[in-house]
Amino acid sequence: MSLIRRFALDNRGATSIEYAMIACVISVALVAGARAVGLALQTKFYGPLSSNLS
């Protein structure tokens, strides 16, 4: 029983897990932002080209 209690009260790995979660959120935000910028640039530069071809 003391092993379970000791495990439940141990919080040494909590900081690393919090940092990993923050890094995941930042990486998802970066990917979403890069995708949005990419789509905006694609529309800006390829939009006029496609309208001239038709």
mmJSON file of the N, C-alpha and C atoms, coordinates in Angstrom:
{"data_MODEL":{"atom_site":{
"group_PDB":["ATOM","ATOM","ATOM","ATOM","ATOM","ATOM","ATOM","ATOM","ATOM","ATOM","ATOM","ATOM","ATOM","ATOM","ATOM","ATOM","ATOM","ATOM","ATOM","ATOM","ATOM","ATOM","ATOM","ATOM","ATOM","ATOM","ATOM","ATOM","ATOM","ATOM","ATOM","ATOM","ATOM","ATOM","ATOM","ATOM","ATOM","ATOM","ATOM","ATOM","ATOM","ATOM","ATOM","ATOM","ATOM","ATOM","ATOM","ATOM","ATOM","ATOM","ATOM","ATOM","ATOM","ATOM","ATOM","ATOM","ATOM","ATOM","ATOM","ATOM","ATOM","ATOM","ATOM","ATOM","ATOM","ATOM","ATOM","ATOM","ATOM","ATOM","ATOM","ATOM","ATOM","ATOM","ATOM","ATOM","ATOM","ATOM","ATOM","ATOM","ATOM","ATOM","ATOM","ATOM","ATOM","ATOM","ATOM","ATOM","ATOM","ATOM","ATOM","ATOM","ATOM","ATOM","ATOM","ATOM","ATOM","ATOM","ATOM","ATOM","ATOM","ATOM","ATOM","ATOM","ATOM","ATOM","ATOM","ATOM","ATOM","ATOM","ATOM","ATOM","ATOM","ATOM","ATOM","ATOM","ATOM","ATOM","ATOM","ATOM","ATOM","ATOM","ATOM","ATOM","ATOM","ATOM","ATOM","ATOM","ATOM","ATOM","ATOM","ATOM","ATOM","ATOM","ATOM","ATOM","ATOM","ATOM","ATOM","ATOM","ATOM","ATOM","ATOM","ATOM","ATOM","ATOM","ATOM","ATOM","ATOM","ATOM","ATOM","ATOM","ATOM","ATOM","ATOM","ATOM","ATOM","ATOM","ATOM","ATOM","ATOM","ATOM"],
"id":[1,2,3,4,5,6,7,8,9,10,11,12,13,14,15,16,17,18,19,20,21,22,23,24,25,26,27,28,29,30,31,32,33,34,35,36,37,38,39,40,41,42,43,44,45,46,47,48,49,50,51,52,53,54,55,56,57,58,59,60,61,62,63,64,65,66,67,68,69,70,71,72,73,74,75,76,77,78,79,80,81,82,83,84,85,86,87,88,89,90,91,92,93,94,95,96,97,98,99,100,101,102,103,104,105,106,107,108,109,110,111,112,113,114,115,116,117,118,119,120,121,122,123,124,125,126,127,128,129,130,131,132,133,134,135,136,137,138,139,140,141,142,143,144,145,146,147,148,149,150,151,152,153,154,155,156,157,158,159,160,161,162],
"type_symbol":["N","C","C","N","C","C","N","C","C","N","C","C","N","C","C","N","C","C","N","C","C","N","C","C","N","C","C","N","C","C","N","C","C","N","C","C","N","C","C","N","C","C","N","C","C","N","C","C","N","C","C","N","C","C","N","C","C","N","C","C","N","C","C","N","C","C","N","C","C","N","C","C","N","C","C","N","C","C","N","C","C","N","C","C","N","C","C","N","C","C","N","C","C","N","C","C","N","C","C","N","C","C","N","C","C","N","C","C","N","C","C","N","C","C","N","C","C","N","C","C","N","C","C","N","C","C","N","C","C","N","C","C","N","C","C","N","C","C","N","C","C","N","C","C","N","C","C","N","C","C","N","C","C","N","C","C","N","C","C","N","C","C"],
"label_atom_id":["N","CA","C","N","CA","C","N","CA","C","N","CA","C","N","CA","C","N","CA","C","N","CA","C","N","CA","C","N","CA","C","N","CA","C","N","CA","C","N","CA","C","N","CA","C","N","CA","C","N","CA","C","N","CA","C","N","CA","C","N","CA","C","N","CA","C","N","CA","C","N","CA","C","N","CA","C","N","CA","C","N","CA","C","N","CA","C","N","CA","C","N","CA","C","N","CA","C","N","CA","C","N","CA","C","N","CA","C","N","CA","C","N","CA","C","N","CA","C","N","CA","C","N","CA","C","N","CA","C","N","CA","C","N","CA","C","N","CA","C","N","CA","C","N","CA","C","N","CA","C","N","CA","C","N","CA","C","N","CA","C","N","CA","C","N","CA","C","N","CA","C","N","CA","C","N","CA","C","N","CA","C","N","CA","C","N","CA","C"],
"label_alt_id":[null,null,null,null,null,null,null,null,null,null,null,null,null,null,null,null,null,null,null,null,null,null,null,null,null,null,null,null,null,null,null,null,null,null,null,null,null,null,null,null,null,null,null,null,null,null,null,null,null,null,null,null,null,null,null,null,null,null,null,null,null,null,null,null,null,null,null,null,null,null,null,null,null,null,null,null,null,null,null,null,null,null,null,null,null,null,null,null,null,null,null,null,null,null,null,null,null,null,null,null,null,null,null,null,null,null,null,null,null,null,null,null,null,null,null,null,null,null,null,null,null,null,null,null,null,null,null,null,null,null,null,null,null,null,null,null,null,null,null,null,null,null,null,null,null,null,null,null,null,null,null,null,null,null,null,null,null,null,null,null,null,null],
"label_comp_id":["MET","MET","MET","SER","SER","SER","LEU","LEU","LEU","ILE","ILE","ILE","ARG","ARG","ARG","ARG","ARG","ARG","PHE","PHE","PHE","ALA","ALA","ALA","LEU","LEU","LEU","ASP","ASP","ASP","ASN","ASN","ASN","ARG","ARG","ARG","GLY","GLY","GLY","ALA","ALA","ALA","THR","THR","THR","SER","SER","SER","ILE","ILE","ILE","GLU","GLU","GLU","TYR","TYR","TYR","ALA","ALA","ALA","MET","MET","MET","ILE","ILE","ILE","ALA","ALA","ALA","CYS","CYS","CYS","VAL","VAL","VAL","ILE","ILE","ILE","SER","SER","SER","VAL","VAL","VAL","ALA","ALA","ALA","LEU","LEU","LEU","VAL","VAL","VAL","ALA","ALA","ALA","GLY","GLY","GLY","ALA","ALA","ALA","ARG","ARG","ARG","ALA","ALA","ALA","VAL","VAL","VAL","GLY","GLY","GLY","LEU","LEU","LEU","ALA","ALA","ALA","LEU","LEU","LEU","GLN","GLN","GLN","THR","THR","THR","LYS","LYS","LYS","PHE","PHE","PHE","TYR","TYR","TYR","GLY","GLY","GLY","PRO","PRO","PRO","LEU","LEU","LEU","SER","SER","SER","SER","SER","SER","ASN","ASN","ASN","LEU","LEU","LEU","SER","SER","SER"],
"label_asym_id":["A","A","A","A","A","A","A","A","A","A","A","A","A","A","A","A","A","A","A","A","A","A","A","A","A","A","A","A","A","A","A","A","A","A","A","A","A","A","A","A","A","A","A","A","A","A","A","A","A","A","A","A","A","A","A","A","A","A","A","A","A","A","A","A","A","A","A","A","A","A","A","A","A","A","A","A","A","A","A","A","A","A","A","A","A","A","A","A","A","A","A","A","A","A","A","A","A","A","A","A","A","A","A","A","A","A","A","A","A","A","A","A","A","A","A","A","A","A","A","A","A","A","A","A","A","A","A","A","A","A","A","A","A","A","A","A","A","A","A","A","A","A","A","A","A","A","A","A","A","A","A","A","A","A","A","A","A","A","A","A","A","A"],
"label_entity_id":["1","1","1","1","1","1","1","1","1","1","1","1","1","1","1","1","1","1","1","1","1","1","1","1","1","1","1","1","1","1","1","1","1","1","1","1","1","1","1","1","1","1","1","1","1","1","1","1","1","1","1","1","1","1","1","1","1","1","1","1","1","1","1","1","1","1","1","1","1","1","1","1","1","1","1","1","1","1","1","1","1","1","1","1","1","1","1","1","1","1","1","1","1","1","1","1","1","1","1","1","1","1","1","1","1","1","1","1","1","1","1","1","1","1","1","1","1","1","1","1","1","1","1","1","1","1","1","1","1","1","1","1","1","1","1","1","1","1","1","1","1","1","1","1","1","1","1","1","1","1","1","1","1","1","1","1","1","1","1","1","1","1"],
"label_seq_id":[1,1,1,2,2,2,3,3,3,4,4,4,5,5,5,6,6,6,7,7,7,8,8,8,9,9,9,10,10,10,11,11,11,12,12,12,13,13,13,14,14,14,15,15,15,16,16,16,17,17,17,18,18,18,19,19,19,20,20,20,21,21,21,22,22,22,23,23,23,24,24,24,25,25,25,26,26,26,27,27,27,28,28,28,29,29,29,30,30,30,31,31,31,32,32,32,33,33,33,34,34,34,35,35,35,36,36,36,37,37,37,38,38,38,39,39,39,40,40,40,41,41,41,42,42,42,43,43,43,44,44,44,45,45,45,46,46,46,47,47,47,48,48,48,49,49,49,50,50,50,51,51,51,52,52,52,53,53,53,54,54,54],
"pdbx_PDB_ins_code":[null,null,null,null,null,null,null,null,null,null,null,null,null,null,null,null,null,null,null,null,null,null,null,null,null,null,null,null,null,null,null,null,null,null,null,null,null,null,null,null,null,null,null,null,null,null,null,null,null,null,null,null,null,null,null,null,null,null,null,null,null,null,null,null,null,null,null,null,null,null,null,null,null,null,null,null,null,null,null,null,null,null,null,null,null,null,null,null,null,null,null,null,null,null,null,null,null,null,null,null,null,null,null,null,null,null,null,null,null,null,null,null,null,null,null,null,null,null,null,null,null,null,null,null,null,null,null,null,null,null,null,null,null,null,null,null,null,null,null,null,null,null,null,null,null,null,null,null,null,null,null,null,null,null,null,null,null,null,null,null,null,null],
"Cartn_x":[0.823,0.0,0.864,2.008,2.859,3.442,3.626,4.129,3.11,1.852,0.799,0.671,0.744,0.654,1.842,3.026,4.225,4.137,3.628,3.462,2.441,1.363,0.318,0.795,1.666,2.145,3.373,3.971,5.183,4.803,5.386,5.068,6.328,7.37,8.617,8.482,7.669,7.538,6.466,5.782,4.682,5.176,6.318,6.825,7.192,7.825,8.204,6.979,5.949,4.716,4.041,4.06,3.474,4.227,5.548,6.331,6.072,5.906,5.61,4.247,3.274,1.947,1.989,2.751,2.899,3.562,4.59,5.274,4.335,3.454,2.481,1.503,1.028,0.078,0.75,1.99,2.712,2.962,3.328,3.588,2.316,1.2,-0.067,-0.435,-0.21,-0.5,0.411,1.681,2.6,2.197,1.809,1.386,0.117,-0.826,-2.07,-1.795,-0.909,-0.565,0.162,1.079,1.801,0.85,-0.105,-1.083,-1.95,-2.37,-3.203,-2.435,-1.182,-0.359,-0.125,0.131,0.342,-0.877,-2.052,-3.272,-3.536,-3.247,-3.445,-2.498,-1.246,-0.281,-0.637,-1.117,-1.516,-2.67,-3.632,-4.76,-4.298,-3.388,-2.925,-2.145,-1.255,-0.383,-0.941,-1.641,-2.163,-3.578,-4.273,-5.634,-5.661,-4.805,-4.788,-4.332,-3.468,-3.017,-4.144,-4.907,-5.995,-7.127,-7.334,-8.396,-7.984,-6.703,-6.236,-6.276,-6.2,-6.166,-7.569,-8.602,-9.933,-10.625],
"Cartn_y":[-1.194,0.0,1.254,1.209,2.39,2.712,1.695,1.93,2.72,2.382,3.097,4.527,4.683,6.014,6.879,6.293,7.029,7.431,6.521,6.825,7.936,7.921,8.937,10.311,10.35,11.63,12.157,11.354,11.764,12.681,13.858,14.8,15.267,14.448,14.837,14.939,14.122,14.147,15.101,15.776,16.647,17.822,18.386,19.537,19.163,18.02,17.617,17.317,16.755,16.491,17.801,18.782,20.085,20.752,20.689,21.268,20.544,19.237,18.482,18.871,19.09,19.504,20.895,21.801,23.149,23.084,22.247,22.097,21.534,20.621,20.073,21.144,21.947,23.01,24.026,24.388,25.349,24.769,23.486,22.887,22.792,22.474,22.428,23.825,24.843,26.215,26.637,26.24,26.57,25.887,24.638,23.921,24.538,24.866,25.487,26.853,27.633,28.945,28.838,27.902,27.713,27.27,26.426,25.982,27.156,27.986,29.137,30.109,30.364,31.264,30.662,29.37,28.702,28.776,28.554,28.635,30.059,31.04,32.432,32.816,32.38,32.672,31.956,30.732,29.988,30.698,31.175,31.892,33.2,33.882,35.177,35.039,34.049,33.939,33.052,31.97,31.084,31.447,32.24,32.66,33.436,34.468,35.195,34.344,33.401,32.525,31.639,31.073,30.179,30.955,32.212,32.982,33.387,33.507,33.832,32.615,31.417,30.209,29.83,30.214,29.794,30.786],
"Cartn_z":[0.0,0.0,0.0,0.659,0.706,-0.668,-1.511,-2.869,-3.691,-3.57,-4.295,-3.775,-2.473,-1.882,-2.313,-2.303,-2.71,-4.182,-5.026,-6.448,-6.655,-5.921,-6.065,-5.607,-4.617,-4.091,-4.824,-5.688,-6.405,-7.564,-7.627,-8.709,-9.442,-9.458,-10.102,-11.624,-12.246,-13.693,-14.202,-13.309,-13.723,-14.555,-14.205,-14.944,-16.366,-16.553,-17.903,-18.753,-18.153,-18.893,-19.27,-18.379,-18.695,-19.841,-19.812,-20.902,-22.222,-22.176,-23.389,-23.955,-23.08,-23.542,-24.147,-23.533,-24.088,-25.456,-25.595,-26.881,-27.944,-27.565,-28.516,-28.987,-28.068,-28.438,-29.355,-29.044,-29.884,-31.263,-31.341,-32.648,-33.488,-32.865,-33.607,-34.111,-33.289,-33.708,-34.864,-34.82,-35.915,-37.213,-37.137,-38.343,-38.918,-38.056,-38.527,-39.149,-38.534,-39.075,-40.406,-40.513,-41.783,-42.882,-42.538,-43.535,-44.0,-43.062,-43.418,-44.298,-43.956,-44.772,-46.148,-46.191,-47.471,-48.375,-47.801,-48.602,-49.071,-48.226,-48.612,-49.744,-49.649,-50.717,-52.007,-51.888,-53.075,-53.785,-53.029,-53.617,-54.251,-53.581,-54.079,-55.377,-55.457,-56.621,-57.742,-57.377,-58.399,-58.826,-58.029,-58.392,-59.701,-59.866,-61.134,-62.308,-62.088,-63.178,-63.653,-62.73,-63.125,-63.808,-63.452,-64.106,-65.52,-65.791,-67.147,-68.066,-67.508,-68.32,-68.811,-68.139,-68.549,-69.416],
"occupancy":[1.0,1.0,1.0,1.0,1.0,1.0,1.0,1.0,1.0,1.0,1.0,1.0,1.0,1.0,1.0,1.0,1.0,1.0,1.0,1.0,1.0,1.0,1.0,1.0,1.0,1.0,1.0,1.0,1.0,1.0,1.0,1.0,1.0,1.0,1.0,1.0,1.0,1.0,1.0,1.0,1.0,1.0,1.0,1.0,1.0,1.0,1.0,1.0,1.0,1.0,1.0,1.0,1.0,1.0,1.0,1.0,1.0,1.0,1.0,1.0,1.0,1.0,1.0,1.0,1.0,1.0,1.0,1.0,1.0,1.0,1.0,1.0,1.0,1.0,1.0,1.0,1.0,1.0,1.0,1.0,1.0,1.0,1.0,1.0,1.0,1.0,1.0,1.0,1.0,1.0,1.0,1.0,1.0,1.0,1.0,1.0,1.0,1.0,1.0,1.0,1.0,1.0,1.0,1.0,1.0,1.0,1.0,1.0,1.0,1.0,1.0,1.0,1.0,1.0,1.0,1.0,1.0,1.0,1.0,1.0,1.0,1.0,1.0,1.0,1.0,1.0,1.0,1.0,1.0,1.0,1.0,1.0,1.0,1.0,1.0,1.0,1.0,1.0,1.0,1.0,1.0,1.0,1.0,1.0,1.0,1.0,1.0,1.0,1.0,1.0,1.0,1.0,1.0,1.0,1.0,1.0,1.0,1.0,1.0,1.0,1.0,1.0],
"B_iso_or_equiv":[0.0,0.0,0.0,0.0,0.0,0.0,0.0,0.0,0.0,0.0,0.0,0.0,0.0,0.0,0.0,0.0,0.0,0.0,0.0,0.0,0.0,0.0,0.0,0.0,0.0,0.0,0.0,0.0,0.0,0.0,0.0,0.0,0.0,0.0,0.0,0.0,0.0,0.0,0.0,0.0,0.0,0.0,0.0,0.0,0.0,0.0,0.0,0.0,0.0,0.0,0.0,0.0,0.0,0.0,0.0,0.0,0.0,0.0,0.0,0.0,0.0,0.0,0.0,0.0,0.0,0.0,0.0,0.0,0.0,0.0,0.0,0.0,0.0,0.0,0.0,0.0,0.0,0.0,0.0,0.0,0.0,0.0,0.0,0.0,0.0,0.0,0.0,0.0,0.0,0.0,0.0,0.0,0.0,0.0,0.0,0.0,0.0,0.0,0.0,0.0,0.0,0.0,0.0,0.0,0.0,0.0,0.0,0.0,0.0,0.0,0.0,0.0,0.0,0.0,0.0,0.0,0.0,0.0,0.0,0.0,0.0,0.0,0.0,0.0,0.0,0.0,0.0,0.0,0.0,0.0,0.0,0.0,0.0,0.0,0.0,0.0,0.0,0.0,0.0,0.0,0.0,0.0,0.0,0.0,0.0,0.0,0.0,0.0,0.0,0.0,0.0,0.0,0.0,0.0,0.0,0.0,0.0,0.0,0.0,0.0,0.0,0.0],
"pdbx_formal_charge":[null,null,null,null,null,null,null,null,null,null,null,null,null,null,null,null,null,null,null,null,null,null,null,null,null,null,null,null,null,null,null,null,null,null,null,null,null,null,null,null,null,null,null,null,null,null,null,null,null,null,null,null,null,null,null,null,null,null,null,null,null,null,null,null,null,null,null,null,null,null,null,null,null,null,null,null,null,null,null,null,null,null,null,null,null,null,null,null,null,null,null,null,null,null,null,null,null,null,null,null,null,null,null,null,null,null,null,null,null,null,null,null,null,null,null,null,null,null,null,null,null,null,null,null,null,null,null,null,null,null,null,null,null,null,null,null,null,null,null,null,null,null,null,null,null,null,null,null,null,null,null,null,null,null,null,null,null,null,null,null,null,null],
"auth_seq_id":[1,1,1,2,2,2,3,3,3,4,4,4,5,5,5,6,6,6,7,7,7,8,8,8,9,9,9,10,10,10,11,11,11,12,12,12,13,13,13,14,14,14,15,15,15,16,16,16,17,17,17,18,18,18,19,19,19,20,20,20,21,21,21,22,22,22,23,23,23,24,24,24,25,25,25,26,26,26,27,27,27,28,28,28,29,29,29,30,30,30,31,31,31,32,32,32,33,33,33,34,34,34,35,35,35,36,36,36,37,37,37,38,38,38,39,39,39,40,40,40,41,41,41,42,42,42,43,43,43,44,44,44,45,45,45,46,46,46,47,47,47,48,48,48,49,49,49,50,50,50,51,51,51,52,52,52,53,53,53,54,54,54],
"auth_comp_id":["MET","MET","MET","SER","SER","SER","LEU","LEU","LEU","ILE","ILE","ILE","ARG","ARG","ARG","ARG","ARG","ARG","PHE","PHE","PHE","ALA","ALA","ALA","LEU","LEU","LEU","ASP","ASP","ASP","ASN","ASN","ASN","ARG","ARG","ARG","GLY","GLY","GLY","ALA","ALA","ALA","THR","THR","THR","SER","SER","SER","ILE","ILE","ILE","GLU","GLU","GLU","TYR","TYR","TYR","ALA","ALA","ALA","MET","MET","MET","ILE","ILE","ILE","ALA","ALA","ALA","CYS","CYS","CYS","VAL","VAL","VAL","ILE","ILE","ILE","SER","SER","SER","VAL","VAL","VAL","ALA","ALA","ALA","LEU","LEU","LEU","VAL","VAL","VAL","ALA","ALA","ALA","GLY","GLY","GLY","ALA","ALA","ALA","ARG","ARG","ARG","ALA","ALA","ALA","VAL","VAL","VAL","GLY","GLY","GLY","LEU","LEU","LEU","ALA","ALA","ALA","LEU","LEU","LEU","GLN","GLN","GLN","THR","THR","THR","LYS","LYS","LYS","PHE","PHE","PHE","TYR","TYR","TYR","GLY","GLY","GLY","PRO","PRO","PRO","LEU","LEU","LEU","SER","SER","SER","SER","SER","SER","ASN","ASN","ASN","LEU","LEU","LEU","SER","SER","SER"],
"auth_asym_id":["A","A","A","A","A","A","A","A","A","A","A","A","A","A","A","A","A","A","A","A","A","A","A","A","A","A","A","A","A","A","A","A","A","A","A","A","A","A","A","A","A","A","A","A","A","A","A","A","A","A","A","A","A","A","A","A","A","A","A","A","A","A","A","A","A","A","A","A","A","A","A","A","A","A","A","A","A","A","A","A","A","A","A","A","A","A","A","A","A","A","A","A","A","A","A","A","A","A","A","A","A","A","A","A","A","A","A","A","A","A","A","A","A","A","A","A","A","A","A","A","A","A","A","A","A","A","A","A","A","A","A","A","A","A","A","A","A","A","A","A","A","A","A","A","A","A","A","A","A","A","A","A","A","A","A","A","A","A","A","A","A","A"],
"auth_atom_id":["N","CA","C","N","CA","C","N","CA","C","N","CA","C","N","CA","C","N","CA","C","N","CA","C","N","CA","C","N","CA","C","N","CA","C","N","CA","C","N","CA","C","N","CA","C","N","CA","C","N","CA","C","N","CA","C","N","CA","C","N","CA","C","N","CA","C","N","CA","C","N","CA","C","N","CA","C","N","CA","C","N","CA","C","N","CA","C","N","CA","C","N","CA","C","N","CA","C","N","CA","C","N","CA","C","N","CA","C","N","CA","C","N","CA","C","N","CA","C","N","CA","C","N","CA","C","N","CA","C","N","CA","C","N","CA","C","N","CA","C","N","CA","C","N","CA","C","N","CA","C","N","CA","C","N","CA","C","N","CA","C","N","CA","C","N","CA","C","N","CA","C","N","CA","C","N","CA","C","N","CA","C","N","CA","C","N","CA","C"],
"pdbx_PDB_model_num":[1,1,1,1,1,1,1,1,1,1,1,1,1,1,1,1,1,1,1,1,1,1,1,1,1,1,1,1,1,1,1,1,1,1,1,1,1,1,1,1,1,1,1,1,1,1,1,1,1,1,1,1,1,1,1,1,1,1,1,1,1,1,1,1,1,1,1,1,1,1,1,1,1,1,1,1,1,1,1,1,1,1,1,1,1,1,1,1,1,1,1,1,1,1,1,1,1,1,1,1,1,1,1,1,1,1,1,1,1,1,1,1,1,1,1,1,1,1,1,1,1,1,1,1,1,1,1,1,1,1,1,1,1,1,1,1,1,1,1,1,1,1,1,1,1,1,1,1,1,1,1,1,1,1,1,1,1,1,1,1,1,1]
}}}
